[in-house]
Amino acid sequence: DPFCFSPAAFWGDIALDEDDLKLFQIDRTVDLTKHSGAKSPQTKSRTMSMRRATTSRAERIWPGGVIPYVIGGNFTGTQRAIFKQAMRHWEKHTCVTFVERTDEESFIVFTYRTCGCCSYVGRRGGGPQAISIGKNCDKFGIVAHELGHVVGFWHEHTRPDRDQHVTIIRENIQQGQEYNFLKMEAGEVNSLGETYDFDSIMHYARNTFSRGVFLDTILPRRDDNGVRPTIGQRVRLSQGDIAQARKLYKCPACGETLQDSTGNFSAPGFPSGYPSYSHCVWRISVTPGEKIMLNFTSMDLFKSRLCWYDYVEVRDGYWRKAPLLGRFCGDKIPEPVISTDSRLWIEFRSSSNILGKGFFVVYEAICGGEIRKDAGQIQSPNYPDDYRPSKECIWKITVSEGYHIGISFQAFEIEWHDACSYDYLEIRDGLTENSPLIGQFCGYEKPEDIKSSSNKIWMKFASDATISKAGFAANFFKEMDECSQPDNGGCEQHCENTLGSYKCTCEPGYELTADKKSCEAACGGFITKLNGTITSPGWPKEYPTNKNCVWQVVAPAQYRISLQFEVFDLEGNDVCKYDFVEVRSGLATDSKLHGKFCGSEKPEVITSYGNNVRLEFKSDNTVSKKGFKIHFFSGT
């Protein structure tokens, strides 16, 4: 599995690996491969128990709260937008950060697996891990719930103190789903001091896994006012979810994640003075393709050599390891700071007893600008939410010399007009507004992939003062023409360049071999010769897997055709359900059948009833054999 999704078992929508299973010790044997979405043909019974929740296992916490991600290519632009909205929701309320994966070893992959909606809990480590968003799972609240597992949380109703807050009605639970309502033992899970949270996005609903839609499986106990709390919401993170995640990832008590296109923040207590030993972190995240301009309008921090004691640091990225843009203290207002990308990290620390007023900062997202890198993403302002009216953004993109630029769109929704007179995206083949026009785009269909003629491209997005839409998201990358290389891309015959890659093709009558570069004579065909030889593909070597060849042999009227098998060695037995040769009198698939042959026993000579024969060979995806060599001759 390219996404490393081979769980040992499932617990509801949670994928469990072998390490998880070793942590279970409740004295009950349950079938953990059955759950709401799994369709596995094999069943495993396991003894289930839990010593400790994932949230207390340090190796399952994402370092620095940074979770790299990849979104599989099978999702639509609308689905991608939902995934990003759910990730931004977690970022907004916690100090967890989701970033597009570059070269990180551990990362999550949004994909679709047979489990439907499911995810591992926390960071598995050692490579990619799947978060499956299947049919009917692509809703904001469900995706936010699955991301809660990724962050590190089990379901709320499995807490050891749950029986003080809810009643499990076992007779209403679907047969085989009882294990989803097991609870963890006292002392075996770290709830980080937070009380039971009925409102958690990680809580089951009252009728989850119910035998009937109106039958409760989890019934909340009444509160002091005699009211049963509502459970199972999939709208937003609860205050308890937020508090627990902030504790889990040790988020500073001061600071926040800022996602608006403009905003401001200040040192605690400003302008009356900040307290000693303050620690605050602000994370600014705007639309990819935008930059951030940071302006200090007031600055009064205790001044020391190298700003050793009290300081505010600005880093060009999403975490404390990002490149340092400046470290400031004293009362001199810094020059404006501009990011190179769409995120900034601002950290404030005070450790002196001589306190100043603090600082006040305003920021603004700047769309457009010059971009000099080999790959990145461009999005309309405020994407995946609607772009703002009366915006104009111009990007000038340059990649390394000797390459072209490829642009591939993931989503596209811009107010439509037959001449794109209102809102539009304009792309030109060069770095100026006078460069050759590649296209001006609007509407709701994604443009085809675009390739520049050089290493430069110019893009302009413009919106008018009225209707706004979701906008666009596009990836750009350096593109080379592999087919122009001296080795023809390694292709034996023809090389066809594609965006981001290339493919080899063959002359008529030939087909690609398994290495996708070499060519061999194509199997099958229409034969009008009076005699000749038909061999399995690849002869005299073993025939390849997954082949389907059809030969149609036609002789003059009044002639009949005979087939003599010189060599015959195919996988199979009497049933011939793997590899086989099928011979029919006639050219149609339902013509008179002479026989279906496999194994190593040569068939007897076959003579057609008329002047044509259909010979079909099929191989499956497993065992290959020597194949066959058949002589045919025609006569009256």
N, C-alpha and C positions, 0 to 999 in steps of 0.2 A: 504494500500500500504506500503510494508516494507521500501520503499525509500521515503515516504512522498511526493509523487508527485501527488497532487490533486489540480492543479491550478484552480483558479476561472475563468480564461479566458486566452487568448493568445493575444499577439501583435506581429505578425510575428513569429520569432523564440524565442520570450521572453515569459516566463511563468509569469503570474501575480497572486499575491495572493490578499486577501481581502484588506490588507493595501495599496497595490499598487492602487487598484481601488478607494479607498477613496481619493487618491491624484489627480484623474482626474476630470477636470471640464470644458473641452471644450464643447460648446453647440452643440453637435452632438451625435446622437444615432447610435451606430455601433454594428455589430455582431462580438464580440471578440472571439468566439469559433471557427470561421473559420480561418484557416491559411494554409500555404503551406503544412504542414504535418498532421494536425489534422484530425481525422476521428471520431469525437464524434457524436453519434446519436442524442444528444440533443443540442439545440441552445439557447444561452442566449443573449439577447440584453441588453446593458448597456450604460449609458451615460458616455462618456469618457472625462476626462480632466486631467491636471497635474499641481499641484502647485509647485512641486520641484522635481528635478532629484534625483535618488537614491544616486548619488555621493555626495550629500550634506546632506544625512541622516547618522548621525554618527553611528547609530545602524546597518547600512548595511555594514560598513567597517569591514574587518576581523582584529581582534586585533593583533597588531604586524606584520600585513601583512602575517600571517601564515594561510595557507588554507589546512586543513587536507583532504585527499581524500581516496576513496576506488574505486577499479576497479571491476565491476561485473564479475562474473565467466563465462559469456557467450561470452566474447571477446577472439579473437585469440591472439597469441603471437605477430604477426605483428601489430594488432590494439593497443595492450598495449604499444608497442614501440612507435607508433605514438603519443599516449596520453602523454607519458613521454617526448618525444621530444618537444611537444607543451608546456608542463609545464616548461621544462628547458629553452625554448625560452623566456617565460615571466620572469623567474628568472634571466636570463642572463642580461636583459635590464632594470629591475626594482629591487625594494627591496622586492617584493612579494616572498614568499617561499611556495612551495607545499611539504607537508610531508605525508607519509602514516599514516592513522589514527590509533591511539592506543585506548585511552579512551576519546577523545574529544567529547563533546556533539554535537557541530555543525560541519558538514563536508559535502563534496560533494560526490556523488556517480555517477560514470560513468555507465550509464545503457542505455536501449533502451525502449522508450515509444512510444505510438501511434503518438505523435507530430513529430516524426522523429528527427530533429535537433532542440533542444531548451534548454533553461536554465533560471533560475531565475536571476535577476540582484542583485549582491551583496550577502551579508550574510543574510539569513532569520532568523537564530537563532532557538534554541529550538529543534535541532535534525538534521537528514540527509536531504539533498536536492539534487534532481536529476539534472544531466547534461546529457541530452539524446543525444546519438550519434547513429543515426539510419542508415538505408541503404543509401549508397552513401555519408554519412557524415564523414566517417572515413578517411578524408584527413587532412594533417597537417594544412593547412590554415583555414579550416572550424573548426577544433578543437580549434585552437588558437583564432578564432573569438568567439566561444561559451565560452571559458575561459575568454575572455574580458568581457562578461556579468557577469560571476562569480566574477571577480575582482571588478566590479561595474559600468560598462558603458552601456548606451543605444546606439542606433544607431546614427551615426554622423548626418545623414540627418534630424533628428528630432529636432535639435537645433533651438532656436527661430530666429537666424539670417540666417537661411539657404536660404531664398529667395533672399538674396544678392549674393548668390554663385551658386545656382542651380535653375532650373525651373522644377516644377512638371507638367508633361503632363498627366492630369487626364483622358482624353479620351482614352489613351492607357493602362490604368490599368485594370487588370482582374476584372470582376464584383465580388463584395464582398470583395475585397482586398484593397479598398480605405483607410481604417483606418490605414494601414501600413505606410501611407505617411502623417499622421497628424504631426503637429509640436508642440513643447512646447511653452508656452507664455513667453514673455520677463520678466525677473526677477524671473522666476520660475525654472530655471535650472542653476546650477553652472558649467560653462565650465572651471573654474579655470584659467581664463585669457588667455587661449590658443585660437589661431585663428582657423577658420574653416579649417578642414583638409581633402582635397580631397583624400589624400593617405592613410587615416586611414583604418585599417583592419576591422573597425566597420562600414564602409560606404557601402550602397547598390550599386550594379552595375547599369549601365544605363538601363538595360532591366529587372530588378527585378520585378516580378509580372506583366509582360507585356502580352498583348493579342497576341503578335507575337514576335518571337525571334529578329526580326530586328526593332522593334518599341521601342523607348525610353520611359521610365517612369520618369526617372530623367535625365535632360540635364544640365551638368555643363556650367556655363557662361564662355565666352571666357576671357582669361587673357590679359594683356597689349600687348602681341605679337599676339593676335588674335587666340590663340590655346585653345581648350577646354581641361581642365585637365582630366586625366584618373581617373576613380573611380571604386571601387568594388574589389580591389586587395585582394587576399587571399594567399599571399606569406610570409609576415613577418610583424611585428609591424612597423608602421611608426615612424618617429621621433616625430610627434605629439602625437601618442599613448604613446610612452615612456615618453615624458615630462609630459603628463597629469597624467599617472599612478604614476610617481615619486612625483608629487605634491599631488595627492590624498592620498598617503600613507606616505607623509612627509619623503621621502628618504633623507638621508644626501647628501649634494652636493659633498662630497668627499668620495671616495671608490667605490667598484663595486662587482659584483658576478663573481668569478673565477671558471671555470669549466674544464679547461685543467688538464691533469695529472701532469704537472709541470708548475711552474710560479713564479712570484715575484711581489712584490709591495713595496712601500716606503711611508714614511710620506710626506705630501705636501711640496714642496720646497727642498727636500733632494738633495744634501748635503749642500745647501746654508742656510738652516734654515727654520723651519716651522713658520707660522704666529700664533699670539696669538688667543685664542678662536677658535681653529680648532676643527672640529668634523668629523671623518671619520669612515666608517664601511666597512669592507671587509668580504664577505661571500665566503668561499671555499666549493665547493660541488663536490665530486668525485663519482665514481661508488659505489653503495652499496656493502659492502663486503670488500672495500678497507679502509685503514686508511690514515691519512695525517701526514706527518712529516714536521714540521715548524722549519726553521733555521734562527735565526737573525744573519746576517753577519756584521751589524753595528748598534750601539745603542748610542745615545746621546740625552737624554731628561733631562730637569730640574729635579733634584733629590729633593724629599721632603719625610717627614715621611709618611710611608704607601702609597707612591706615590699619595699623595692627589691632587696635582695640575695637572702636566702633566703625562700622563701614556698611556700605551697600554695594553689592556686586551685581553686575549685569552680564549674563552669559548668553551667547548666541546659539540657542538651541533649547531642548526640552528638559535638561537636567543639569546637575551640578558639575558634570564632567564636560559640558559643552565649552567651546572656546570663550575665554574671558574678553569681554569688550571694554570693561572698565571697573575699577574699584575706587569708590569715592568716599571722602570724609571732609571735615572742615565746613567752611561756610561759602565756598566758591561754587556757584551753580555750574554743573558740567555742561559741556556742549551737547546738543541733541545726539542721541544714540540711535542708529538705524540697524536693524537686523539684516542678515543676508537671506533669511528664510522666514517662515511664518510663525516661529515660536521664539519666545524669550523667557529666560529664567532670571528672576530678581530675588536676591537673598539679602536680608538685613540681619546684622548681629551687633549687639552692644555688650561690652564687658568692662566698661570703665564706670567709675562713680561720678564722673563729671559729665553731666547730661546736657544735651542741646535740645532745641525745639523739635528736631526731626527733619523730615523732608516730605515734599508733596510732588507727585508725578502725574502727568497726563500722557496718554498714548493715543496713537491713531494708526489704523491700518492703511497702508499705502498700496493700492493695486497697481500692477504693472511694474515696469522697470527693466533693467538689463540683467539677464541671467546668463552666467558663464559656467555651465557644468554639463556633464554628458548625459544626465538623466534627471528627471524630476516630474512634478505634477503641476498643472495649471488648472485652476478652477475659477468660475465666476465668483464675484464677491458674495460672501455670506452662504455659499453652497455648503450643505445640501438644502438650506432654507432658501426662500425666494431672494433673488438679487434685489438691490435697492434701486429706486428710480434715479434717473439722471446721472448714471455712472459712466465713466469712460476710463478704460484701462488699456495700456499699450505695453506689450511685452516684446523685448528684443532678445532672442535666444541665440546663443553661440555655443557650439560644441567643438570638440577637438578638430584640428585641421585634418583634411583628408577623408572626412566622414560627411554623410548627409544627415538630415534630421528627420526622424519618423515621428508622426503624431497619431495616437490611437485614442479614440473617444470611448469612455466608459458610460457616460450619460449625457443627454442633450435635450434640453427643453427651454427654448427661447421663443418669446411671443412671435406668432407667425404673421407674415405678410408676403404676398406673392413676389414683391420686389425687395423684401427684407428692409423696409424703410423705417421701421420703428426700433426694434431691438435686433442686434445682429452680432455675429463673430466674423471678423474679416481676417484672412490669412494671406500673407504675401511672401514671395520667394526671394528673400533678401532682408536687409535691416532697415529699410525706410518705407515710408508710406507711398513712395513712387515705384517700389519694386514690383515685378510682375505679379499680378493677382492670381492666387491659387483658387480662391473661392470666398464668397460671402454667404454665411449660413444662418438660417433661422428655422423655426418650426420645431417638430417633435421627433424627427428621425435623425439618428446618429449619422454624421457625415462618414463617408468611406475613409479608410486610412490614408494619411497624407505623407508624402515624401518630398523633401526639398531637393533642389539641384545642387546645393552647396551646404556648408556647415552653418548657415545663418537662416533665420526665419523671423518674420514680423507678424504679431498677432494683436488685434484690437477688438475689445468688447465694448459695446455701447448700448445703453438703455435709455429710453425716453422717460417722460414724466408720468406715464400712466401705468399700464398693466405690467406686472412683474411675474416671472416664472421661476422654476427651480434653478435654471441655468445649465452649466455644463461642467464636466470633469474630464480632463484629458491627460494622458501621459505623453511626455516627449522623451526621446532617447537618441543617442547617436546611432546612425545606420550606415552600414557599409555594403557595397555591392560585392558579395562573395564570388559572384560569377565572373567578375572582371579580374580575379586573381589568376596567376599563371597556371595553376592546377585546375582551373575551371570549377573551383569549389569541390574538387575531388570527384566530380561526376564523370562517368565513363563516356556518356554521349551528350546530353543537353543539360544546361543549368538554367533555372528560372529564379530570378531574385524575387523575394517577397519581403514585406515589411518586417524587419527584425530577424529575418532568417532567409533561407533559400530552399529550393527543392530540386532534385535531379529528375529528369524525364528521359524517355527512350524513344527511339525511332519507331514508326509504325511496324508492327510485327514483333516488337520486343517489349519486355516488361522488366520492372525493377526487381532485383533480388532482395534477400532479407537485409543486406547492408544498406539498402536505400540509395546506393550510389552506382552499383554495377548493373548491367543489363543482360538479360538472357532471352533467348527466343521464347515468345509468348506461347503458352499452351492453348490447345484448341484451334479451331479455324474451320473454314469451308474448303473442302478438298474435292476436286473434279478429276484428278488423275486416275488412270485405270488401275495402277498399283503403286505401292509405296509402304512406308513404315511409320507407325505412330508409337512414340515413346512417352513415358511419364516425364513431367518437368524435372529438369536437372540431370536427366540420364547421361552417363551411367552412374552418377552419384545418387545418394538417397534423395527422394523427392521432398520438397519443402512442406511444412505444415500449412494449414488453412488455404489450400488451393481448390479451385473449382474450374475444371476444364471441360469444354464440350467440343468434340469434333463432329462435323457433319460431312459424310462422304456421299457423293452423288455420282452415279454412273449413268451411261446412256440408257434410254428406254429399252426395255426387254432384257437388260443385264441384271445380274445379281452379284452381290458383293460377299466375299468370304474373308473371315478374320482368323488368322492363325497366331496363337500366343507362343512366342519363342521363350520369353522370360516372364515370370509373374510372381511377385513377392510384395504383398500388401499387409498392413496391420489388420487384424480382425479374425473373426471366427465365422461360424455358420450364420450368425445374425447379420453380419456386415453393417454394423451401426457406426463404425468409426471411419475407416477408409474403404473405398470400394470403386469398382468399375461397373458401370451399368450400360448394357447394349440393347438397343431397340431397332426394329425395322421401321423406318420412317424418320422424319426430322423433328416431330413434335415431342413434347415431354410426356404425352400420354399415348405415344405410338406403341405398337405391339412389343412387349418386353421379351427378350431372349433370356436375360438373366442378370443377376446382381452378384458380383464376384469379389472375393477378398481372400486373405490368407496366402498360402504358398503353393497351393495346388493349381496347376495350369488348367484353364478351362479347355474343353474340347473345341474343335473348329466350329465356328458359327457362320452360317450362310443366311443372308437376308431373304425376306419374302418378296422384296421388290428391288428397285434400283437405287435405294438410298438407305443409309445406316446412321444412327445417332449413337455416339459413344461418349459417355460422361464419366469423368474421374473427380472424386472428392476426397480430400484429406482433412482430418480434424487438427486440433492444436496441440497434440501430444506426440505419439510415437511416429517415426518415419522409417520406411523400409527401402529396399532396392528399387522397387517400382515394377514397370512392365515394358516389354518391347513386343509390338504387335505388327505382323505383316498383313497387308490387305491386298486383294487382287480381285478384278472384276471379269466376268465372263457370261456367256449366254448358256 
